[in-house]
Amino acid sequence: MPINRRSITMMVSTGTAMNQYSTEVKGDNYYGYSDGIHTIQVTYNEFVGRLRIQASLSLEPTSDDWFDLVIDPDSGLYPGSNPWNDDGYIQYNSDAPATRTDAYTFSGNFTWVRVYMDREHVGDGTTYDTSYGQITRAILSA
């Protein structure tokens, strides 16, 4: 039986958004795949803020069904360069904004996957400043 793997764009330029969820994308479990391997590629442009990868096991998730994943810091394109926080995010500060593309691989039989750009801790948490940069793209391959 052929396996039809796919890559899908989850998020395009975040522009002046302070906080933004990506599109919810079907994960391996939705299609009945059993390996549970997912990779998300994120392209940053002078980005300041946090990135969270979230998943759900529900077929029709509500806001309460999502949880943050803690990614192995050596799973990225630049192993060990930015450790993933035990609270489920990777953070870039104004003294070292991110301008690059990273990939994060994780396993789990997740039904849905999404990313969340979180800047509640940046500035006043609501007002965008051009120095905060942006995420220009996030792609899921599963």
Stockholm file with secondary structure:
# STOCKHOLM 1.0

chainA/1-142         MPINRRSITMMVSTGTAMNQYSTEVKGDNYYGYSDGIHTIQVTYNEFVGRLRIQASLSLEPTSDDWFDLVIDPDSGLYPGSNPWNDDGYIQYNSDAPATRTDAYTFSGNFTWVRVYMDREHVGDGTTYDTSYGQITRAILSA
#=GR chainA/1-142 SS CCCCCCEEEEEECCTTCSSEECCCEECGGGGTCSSCEEEEEEEEEEECEEEEEEEECCSSCCGGGCEECCCCGGGSSSTTSSCCBTTTBEEECTTSCEEEEEEEEEECCCSEEEEEEECTTSTTSSCCCGGGCEEEEEEEEC
#=GC SS_cons         CCCCCCEEEEEECCTTCSSEECCCEECGGGGTCSSCEEEEEEEEEEECEEEEEEEECCSSCCGGGCEECCCCGGGSSSTTSSCCBTTTBEEECTTSCEEEEEEEEEECCCSEEEEEEECTTSTTSSCCCGGGCEEEEEEEEC
//
